[in-house]
């Protein structure tokens, strides 16, 4: 089933709008929505929002691993 998705990333930003497909995951107990129908502009906005979060999470994980090895 195809669904229209509006991702509200913050109060200051317009939502990222696109289409996705509802799919059941391999274990059969969960579903997900791959966002495979975003425009290039919407995909860029989503990437710009997520990149700093992913980088920050990676830095925290690296710091945690270093602390555990000391």
C-alpha positions as CSV (number, residue, x, y, z in Angstrom):
1,X,0.0,0.0,0.0
2,X,1.4,3.4,-0.9
3,X,1.0,6.2,1.7
4,X,1.6,9.9,1.7
5,X,4.1,10.8,4.4
6,X,4.6,14.2,6.2
7,X,7.6,14.2,8.4
8,X,7.6,17.0,10.9
9,X,11.3,17.3,11.9
10,X,11.0,20.4,14.0
11,X,8.6,23.2,14.8
12,X,10.7,25.6,12.7
13,X,10.7,23.6,9.5
14,X,8.1,22.7,7.0
15,X,7.5,19.0,6.9
16,X,9.3,16.7,4.5
17,X,6.6,15.4,2.2
18,X,6.7,12.3,0.0
19,X,5.4,8.8,-0.7
20,X,6.3,5.5,0.9
21,X,5.2,1.9,0.8
22,X,3.9,0.1,3.9
23,X,5.8,-3.1,4.3
24,X,6.0,-5.9,6.8
25,X,9.5,-6.7,8.1
26,X,11.0,-10.1,7.9
27,X,10.1,-11.2,11.4
28,X,6.5,-10.5,10.6
29,X,5.8,-8.6,13.8
30,X,6.7,-5.1,12.7
31,X,6.0,-2.8,9.7
32,X,8.0,-0.1,8.1
33,X,7.6,2.6,5.5
34,X,10.5,2.9,3.0
35,X,10.5,6.4,1.7
36,X,11.2,5.6,-1.9
37,X,9.3,8.4,-3.5
38,X,10.9,11.6,-2.2
39,X,11.9,14.4,-4.6
40,X,15.5,15.3,-4.7
41,X,14.8,18.5,-2.8
42,X,12.9,16.6,0.0
43,X,15.6,13.9,0.2
44,X,18.2,16.6,0.6
45,X,16.3,18.3,3.4
46,X,15.9,15.0,5.2
47,X,19.6,14.3,4.8
48,X,20.6,17.7,6.0
49,X,18.5,17.2,9.1
50,X,19.7,13.7,9.9
51,X,23.4,14.0,9.1
52,X,24.3,16.0,12.2
53,X,22.3,13.6,14.4
54,X,24.0,10.6,12.9
55,X,27.4,12.2,13.3
56,X,26.7,13.1,16.9
57,X,25.5,9.6,17.7
58,X,28.6,8.1,16.1
59,X,30.8,10.4,18.2
60,X,29.0,9.4,21.4
61,X,29.4,5.7,20.5
62,X,33.1,6.2,19.7
63,X,33.6,8.0,23.1
64,X,31.9,5.2,24.9
65,X,34.0,2.5,23.2
66,X,37.2,4.4,24.1
67,X,36.1,4.8,27.7
68,X,35.4,1.1,28.0
69,X,38.8,0.1,26.6
70,X,40.7,2.3,29.1
